[in-house]
């Protein structure tokens, strides 16, 4: 049959026809996609292998490094002063030693400390160490009591300057600080002198000395030789050796300001009717005039006399400027002109007259109730007898004399 109209097709002929352009492009795209998939697959495999090998190498390096740390050998070289703060754990002490070049790594100290439990009892303060010490040597030196620079113990009532008691000299705050400043470094002993510390106290701006804000104006008004009196309250102070007199004083005064704040100055003084500095003055008077069990009553006498007003008439204020105080002052002393004479002047002294204790400060903030205006030591242990009237006071005074209290 004729197929002139093209109605019939021959399969064999159809298969032999040339592939059209569109079919070729589709096949090429499929081939490229397949090739890309293979390439990505191989890249993923390679990446996984690389990560795995890197992790294995890192793990190997870590395992190989277990137990190793940098450490110096020997007892060290040059002198170095380090400070341990209150409450520092062993790890913090180790960091401090490392920061000061004492040890090669903090771990050198912490590992060595595991052999001696005394490391956990290291006290706050300054320690004279060496640079480039082994961990073991650093531990041995830190637990040696001779390594720690002695602290200064300020007792209640202590003056800035020395006083004579009988034939003995009682060192004041400045002398004690001078003694504590001494250190032997690199074979040479160096100390600040009493005069250097006193000059720094009298000539340096109070702000630079760390005087708290609430005391600045009073300190600036005071006689330079007395202006820091009372600002170093009773307590233990760490003194860094090798520093200037100004740095030494600043460290102690800042530390004392923190102690004063803890004792209630200035925070607890708002309801007293006195400024914080005046409360400090009152506390110093209490400290000098009585034993602790009578602090509250002496505080009340001060409050009552100032309220009247009535001179305090405290022998401790007369004795303040004397290098050799007396239990009973003379008529000449009591009549002598001067800002610290509480027999002829009304109110408080210009500055404190000694270092107050926390107990004296507490009494100055919260005196005992009562109408007492007078007191006298009436027992040999220092106990005082208190009176509301002058007649009662005279009777107490005569009794004390009969019993040879003074």
Secondary structure, 3 states (H helix, E strand, C coil): CCCCCCCCCCHHHHHCCCCCHHHHHHHHHHHHHHHHHHHHHHHHHHHHHHHHHHHHHHHHHHHHHCCCCCCCCCCCCCEEEEEECCCCCHHHHHHHHHHCCCCCCHHHHHHHHCCCHHHHHCCCEEEEEECCCCHHHHHHHHCCHHHECCCEEECCCCCCCCEEECCEEECCHHHHHHHHCCEEECCEEECCCHHHHHHHHHHCCCCCCCCCHHHHHHHHHCCCCCCCCCCCCCEEECCCCCCCHHHHHHHHHHHHHHHHHHHCCCHHHCCCCCCHHHHHHHHHHHHHHCCHHHHHHHHHHHHHHHHHCCCCCCHHHHHCCCCCCCCCCCHHHHHCCCCCCCCCCCCCCCCCCCCCCHHHHHHHHCCCCCCCCEEEECCCCCCEEEECCHHHHHHHHHHHHHCCCC
